[in-house]
């Protein structure tokens, strides 16, 4: 806490839905099944979805024995969806603790609330947040039995995936017990010169309210889900000030934990170092 407040003081001083048709189907898994807590446990499998004619698979990883809960795992912008599992021990540790993993491949989505007239053409076929909520999450629940509102579910993300994690926690408080967001731009209005955000939302000066509505930084008092926030102080992709300010604001309304390691950057070395802390935080919400 002292470390967090120090950075906040230093920084202070220094300064809907408009989608096309979609379909979904489940890949075939082998007949070997086990049952725990009313959920059938299959071998690892893949669910298939489409948004505006483009495929978006969802990879399911099951624990060896009983299912304690589920974690929706959201990758960074244009990163391989399973790379978090391959480059760190997060997935191994989560499965050992009894958590099933739901890992969608969302490619370059920015978790936009809509496709706007100003959204550039190359971004228009990437999933929106409403589609993720209404088609992907509900479809995954129907096809796998995971992520139901009656079960214990968590959402975790890195970089742009962490933006999605925070937004899903905000809009789906009945579905997610806790959230973990690592290395994320919480307040995109502070990055109005970013071509990435301009490409999705149009010019900030022309559409300031749209930009504000597209992030949770202006909705903290309505946010309900316990959240773990971590950000490396040497992050050259997303400034640590984003998470420092968000933690300071969000912790006034909901239980939060944070960590801001001094020498960490925007990479799997840092994200991997947070594996146990994230899972401990999730465990605490159900114990």
C-alpha positions in Angstrom: 0.0 0.0 0.0 2.8 2.4 0.8 4.4 1.7 -2.5 1.1 2.3 -4.3 0.5 5.6 -2.6 4.1 6.7 -3.3 3.5 6.3 -7.0 0.2 8.0 -6.9 1.7 11.0 -5.2 4.5 11.2 -7.7 2.2 10.9 -10.6 -0.1 13.6 -9.2 2.8 15.9 -8.8 4.1 15.3 -12.3 1.0 16.2 -13.7 -25.5 -1.2 -28.9 -25.1 -4.2 -30.4 -24.7 -4.0 -34.2 -23.4 -7.4 -35.3 -23.9 -9.7 -38.2 -25.0 -13.3 -38.0 -23.1 -15.7 -35.8 -23.1 -19.5 -35.3 -21.6 -21.8 -32.8 -20.8 -25.5 -32.5 -18.9 -27.7 -30.2 -16.1 -29.9 -31.3 -16.3 -33.6 -30.5 -14.7 -34.8 -27.3 -14.0 -38.4 -26.3 -16.4 -40.4 -24.2 -14.2 -40.4 -21.1 -16.2 -38.2 -18.7 -16.2 -37.6 -15.0 -18.8 -35.7 -13.0 -18.3 -33.2 -10.2 -20.7 -30.6 -8.8 -23.1 -31.3 -11.6 -20.6 -30.5 -14.3 -19.4 -33.1 -16.7 -15.7 -33.1 -17.1 -14.5 -33.9 -20.6 -11.1 -34.1 -22.2 -9.8 -30.8 -23.3 -11.8 -29.5 -26.3 -12.5 -26.6 -28.6 -15.7 -24.7 -29.2 -16.3 -23.0 -32.4 -18.0 -19.5 -32.9 -18.1 -17.0 -35.7 -18.6 -13.2 -35.7 -19.4 -11.6 -39.0 -18.2 -14.7 -40.9 -14.9 -14.9 -39.1 -14.0 -17.9 -36.9 -13.3 -17.4 -33.2 -12.5 -20.6 -31.4 -12.6 -21.1 -27.6 -10.2 -23.6 -26.0 -11.4 -25.4 -22.9 -8.9 -26.9 -20.5 -10.2 -29.1 -17.7 -8.6 -30.0 -14.4 -7.7 -33.6 -13.8 -10.2 -34.3 -11.1 -13.1 -32.1 -9.7 -14.0 -28.6 -10.9 -13.7 -26.0 -8.3 -14.7 -23.1 -10.6 -13.8 -21.6 -14.0 -11.5 -18.9 -15.2 -12.1 -16.9 -18.4 -8.6 -16.2 -19.7 -8.2 -13.2 -22.1 -5.0 -12.8 -24.1 -3.3 -9.6 -25.1 -3.9 -7.7 -28.4 -3.2 -10.0 -31.3 -1.3 -12.5 -29.1 -1.8 -16.2 -29.4 -4.6 -17.2 -27.0 -2.7 -20.1 -25.5 0.7 -18.3 -25.2 -0.1 -17.2 -21.6 -0.3 -20.9 -20.8 2.9 -21.8 -22.7 5.0 -18.9 -21.5 4.0 -18.9 -17.8 2.9 -21.4 -15.2 -0.5 -19.8 -14.7 -2.6 -22.4 -16.5 -0.7 -25.3 -14.8 -1.3 -23.8 -11.4 -4.9 -23.0 -12.1 -5.7 -26.5 -13.3 -3.9 -28.0 -10.2 -6.1 -25.9 -8.0 -9.2 -27.3 -9.7 -10.1 -24.4 -12.1 -11.3 -25.1 -15.6 -10.0 -22.7 -18.2 -12.0 -21.0 -20.9 -9.6 -19.4 -23.4 -11.1 -17.6 -26.4 -9.1 -16.5 -29.4 -10.3 -12.9 -29.8 -7.5 -11.8 -32.0 -7.4 -8.0 -32.2 -10.7 -7.2 -30.4 -10.7 -4.0 -28.3 -13.9 -5.0 -26.5 -15.8 -2.2 -28.1 -19.4 -1.6 -27.1 -20.3 -1.3 -30.7 -19.1 -1.0 -34.3 -19.3 2.7 -34.9 -19.6 4.5 -38.3 -16.1 5.8 -37.6 -14.7 2.3 -36.9 -12.1 1.6 -39.6 -12.8 -1.3 -41.9 -10.0 -3.6 -40.7 -11.5 -3.6 -37.1 -15.1 -4.2 -38.1 -14.9 -8.0 -38.1 -13.4 -8.2 -34.6 -15.8 -9.2 -31.8 -17.6 -6.5 -29.8 -18.3 -6.7 -26.1 -22.0 -7.3 -26.5 -21.3 -10.3 -28.9 -18.8 -11.7 -26.4 -21.4 -11.5 -23.6 -24.5 -12.6 -25.5 -23.1 -15.2 -27.9 -19.7 -16.4 -26.7 -20.2 -16.5 -23.0 -23.7 -17.9 -23.2 -22.7 -20.2 -25.9 -19.8 -21.6 -24.0 -22.0 -22.1 -21.0 -24.6 -24.0 -23.0 -22.0 -26.2 -24.8 -19.6 -26.8 -21.9 -21.6 -26.2 -18.7 -18.9 -23.7 -17.6 -19.3 -20.0 -16.7 -22.9 -20.3 -15.6 -24.1 -17.6 -13.2 -24.8 -20.3 -10.6 -21.1 -21.4 -10.6 -17.9 -19.9 -9.3 -16.3 -18.0 -12.2 -13.3 -15.6 -12.5 -12.0 -13.5 -15.4 -8.4 -12.6 -15.9 -6.6 -10.7 -18.7 -3.3 -9.3 -19.8 -2.9 -6.0 -21.6 -5.9 -5.5 -23.9 -7.3 -8.7 -22.5 -7.2 -7.0 -19.1 -9.3 -4.2 -20.5 -11.8 -6.8 -21.5 -11.6 -8.5 -18.1 -12.5 -5.2 -16.4 -15.3 -4.5 -18.8 -16.8 -8.0 -18.4 -16.6 -7.8 -14.6 -18.4 -4.5 -14.8 -21.2 -5.6 -17.1 -21.4 -9.2 -15.7 -21.2 -8.9 -11.9 -23.6 -11.8 -11.5 -21.4 -14.1 -13.6 -17.9 -13.3 -12.2 -16.8 -13.6 -8.6 -13.5 -11.7 -9.0 -11.3 -10.2 -11.7 -7.6 -9.8 -12.4 -6.3 -7.1 -14.7 -2.6 -6.9 -15.6 -0.9 -4.1 -17.6 -4.0 -2.4 -18.9 -5.2 0.9 -20.2 -8.1 1.6 -17.9 -8.7 5.2 -18.9 -8.4 5.4 -22.7 -9.2 9.1 -22.7 -5.7 9.6 -21.4 -4.4 8.0 -24.6 -6.5 10.0 -27.1 -3.6 10.2 -29.5 -3.5 6.4 -29.9 -4.3 5.3 -33.4 -5.6 2.0 -32.0 -8.4 3.7 -30.0 -9.0 6.3 -32.7 -9.5 3.4 -35.2 -12.2 2.0 -33.0 -14.0 5.0 -31.6 -13.2 7.9 -33.9 -11.6 11.2 -32.9 -11.6 11.9 -29.2 -12.3 15.6 -29.6 -15.3 14.8 -31.7 -16.7 11.9 -29.6 -15.4 12.4 -26.0 -18.5 10.9 -24.3 -18.2 7.8 -26.5 -14.6 7.4 -25.4 -15.6 7.8 -21.7 -18.4 5.3 -22.1 -16.0 2.8 -23.6 -14.0 2.4 -20.4 -14.7 1.7 -16.8 -12.6 4.6 -15.4 -15.7 6.8 -15.3 -17.9 4.1 -13.7 -16.0 3.1 -10.6 -18.8 3.8 -8.1 -20.9 1.2 -10.0 -18.3 -1.4 -10.2 -19.0 -4.4 -7.9 -16.5 -7.2 -8.5 -13.4 -7.7 -6.3 -10.4 -7.0 -8.5 -6.6 -7.7 -8.5 -4.6 -5.0 -10.3 -0.9 -5.4 -11.2 1.3 -3.3 -13.5 5.0 -3.1 -14.0 6.5 0.3 -13.3 8.8 0.0 -16.4 6.0 -0.8 -18.8 6.7 0.9 -22.1 3.5 -0.2 -23.8 0.9 0.9 -21.2 1.9 3.5 -18.6 1.7 2.3 -15.0 -0.2 5.5 -14.2 -3.2 3.8 -15.7 -3.4 1.1 -13.1 -2.2 3.3 -10.2 -5.0 5.8 -10.7 -7.5 3.0 -11.3 -6.6 1.3 -8.1 -6.8 4.5 -6.2 -10.3 5.2 -7.5 -11.7 1.7 -7.6 -10.6 0.7 -4.1 -12.9 3.3 -2.7 -15.9 1.3 -3.8 -14.9 -2.4 -4.0 -12.3 -4.7 -2.5 -9.0 -4.5 -4.5 -5.5 -5.7 -4.2 -2.6 -4.4 -6.2 1.1 -4.9 -7.0 3.4 -2.5 -8.9 6.9 -4.1 -9.1 9.5 -1.5 -9.8 11.5 -3.3 -12.5 8.7 -5.1 -14.3 7.8 -4.5 -17.9 5.0 -5.5 -20.3 5.9 -9.1 -20.9 5.4 -12.7 -19.8 8.2 -12.5 -17.3 6.1 -10.1 -15.3 2.7 -11.7 -16.1 4.1 -15.1 -15.1 5.4 -13.7 -11.8 1.8 -12.8 -10.9 0.4 -16.3 -11.3 0.3 -17.4 -7.7 -0.9 -13.9 -6.5 -3.8 -13.9 -8.9 -4.9 -17.5 -7.9 -4.5 -16.7 -4.2 -6.7 -13.7 -4.7 -9.3 -15.8 -6.5 -9.1 -18.5 -3.8 -9.8 -15.9 -1.1 -13.1 -14.9 -2.7 -14.5 -18.4 -2.3 -12.9 -19.7 0.9 
